[in-house]
């Protein structure tokens, strides 16, 4: 489960960087490569985050309800920062 927490933290940071650094660079500074790079990195981290949710669910270290909650937190910009609180560990 520590890998789930760590991946969630990095996924959350990449989401914030995408929203508050890369998107403004694209739309206000005319630098679309920022979104390409940050978006690709965020996509990989999100897939890793989902992978670890499924792995923890299959090894029964989290419940189905916790897995759904962790999944939904991944769609909020700061959601994964509250992962430890949701999982209770």
Buried (B, 14 or more C-beta within 10 A) or exposed (E): BEEBBBBBBBBBBBBBBBEEEBBEBBEEEEEEEBBEEBBEBBEEBBEBBBEBBEBBBEEEEBEEEBBEBBBEBBEEEEBBBBBBEBBEE
